[in-house]
Amino acid sequence: MTRDQELAEPIDPAEVLAATHWGALQHAYGPADDVPEMLIGLTGLDEGVRSRALDDLHHVVHHQNTLYTATAPAALYVAGILSDERSLRSVQKDSRSFPGPMRAELLGWLDSVADEADDEAAAISRRFGFPPEDYPPFVEICRIRPRLFRATSAFLDDPDVHVREAAVSTCIPLLDDPRLLHHRVALAPLLRDVLAASALWQYRERSIEALTTWGEDTAGLEVRPERYSFCYSELKPSPWTDEPWNGHDTDPPF
């Protein structure tokens, strides 16, 4: 088995939990030995437990869009539970949440993580004088992109429109990986038919940006003016976290 084939193997979330030396990793507030409890909470019976676990993903494991050494194994676990029926349970929402079950929320989190290791994030880091290849969390997210794509792409035709939209969006940054570029041909029609037709302007905008970057035709696609009620000066809003996005919320941490 080649290395690339191994990376694309299905993810066993229980194995990720057991095989990862969490105490040797870091998140926003120190050693990541508390991350397994957070991850297990994502499939808990109680909606409050699930909601707190999701909040921890955003604000501890991926705080302010930052990649930590604990982010990649957490992303593998999250990708591994997408197919678990328990991911269809509800989660508490606020005014900035996207609609859909926990599965859609988890895909949105993976989207945010993948964004921080895409070509644009790498270019921004270099512009700040921080080569991304010198930052292990960035390198590790890049390394596992084929595995994340395999798990995410399983939901590109999901019957739940919110899950389907989240899956299409999450695949966009993953397809910056040289090993996955060939999948853009198949994804481009979904950007037009799914994301560009979304009721959410964030997805419509994302489809146009991706298609433009990929050199695809965007004729007839547009983002209606409601986007500007959310925009900050020279910042691109991120619908998957509570922070505005410009590649990094502050100077890169590496």
Secondary structure by P-SEA (a helix, b strand, c coil): ccaaaaaaccccaaaaaaaccccccccccccccaaaaaaaacccccaaaaaaaaaaaacccccccccccaaaaaaaaaaaacccccccbbbbbccccccccaaaaaaaaaaaaaaaacaaaaaaaaaacccccccaaaaaaaaaaaaaaaaaacccccccaaaaaaaaaaacccccccccccccccaaaaaaacccccccaaaaaaaaaaaaaaccccccccccccccccccccbbbbcccccccccccccccc
